[in-house]
Amino acid sequence: MTSFLVFIILVLIGIAVWQLTKIFDLTQIGGSSDNDEIANDRDNSVNGYLMFAFVGFIYVFTIYSLYAWSDLVLGTPASEHGKDVDNLMAISMALIFFVQTITQFLLHYFAFKYRGKEGQKALYFADNNKLEAIWTIIPVIVLAGLIMYGLYTWNNIMFVDKEDEQDAIIVELYAKQFGWEARYAGDDKTLGKANVRLIEGINTLGVDLADPAAQDDKVVTELHLPVGKKVIFKMRSQDVLHSAYMPHFRAQMNCVPGMVTQFAFTPTVTTADMRNDEAIVDKVAKINKIRVNNSKKIVANGGTALDSYTFDYLLLCNKICGASHYNMQMKIVVDTPEDFKAWLDEKPTLAQQWKEANAPAPVATEVVPVIVDSTKVVAQVIK
Ligand SMILES: [Cu+2]
């Protein structure tokens, strides 16, 4: 409501300023020719130089951005295909950067060079087939190359061959407003059937517990992955469109209600190793510096200081899916295969958890005195 009122006030101020300038203009009629609505040579010159100044500003700001914020980009990729995604990104950006530098210069330079001059007439130039052929064919070739390279990379990333599938770990990522859950398919490599209608009690994923394939499925709220092993993710959503985004692994796939989507990758760097990565060490130091500064203010106001930050891989939601979208994340831990196995072995299956949660509660019964035949016990001990 407040923002709506602020918006209305800003609009009204805008209208008031506009009306005032109109009144001011009307009072100037018949004044010096500088206030004339028709541009003169001086006006055109000012605009021409401003065009030139603007392209200069774009370049200077670009160089400054690269210098000031280039450390904010994602660092070392933590998956096998990550390098391919980074290469594709780097080539596309370099190309865009090169083309935009030239075209922006030409656009602004010509606006400056051919600025209006009194008595100068524009040249009538209907068309030039040669020129049009050049500026059509060159972008077609460059874009076709880029698209083909992109498709080739994407198909390589998305292709999971049958042998890989047998050796891979199958994990379901279940998205809902606002959180993630993961389900490991177990040794049978098959996720038990699931349906939103079966959601009940601790069975928050709606797994069909009567399905034999579901018996060894394990549900967790922290995702662990073994390094160097292919993981095939099957994504589902309970409610709206979400997007499973694992930036360090250069992986993203939409989670669509009513269908299962898939993405597979092989993690290459364990969480422990990534914590020692140079770029990550710098990032963590920066974050902790900000935290220490913020903590000072919080403590001064009587609060408790913020915990220091340690790096962890994250699964985030990358579709604005509702009010708490920003908070939709799950920690990912990349372990050595041994640690991963030990961690997963410890987890109970969903079927076990369900049994325990729904075991009939011990019924309070009357205490019946039990007569123990002490002679028998003694006899047994002697035997
Ligand atoms: Cu979401």
Residues whose N, C-alpha, C, O or C-beta is under 5 A from the ligand:
A	BS01	CU	L241 H242 S243 C317 K319 C321 M328
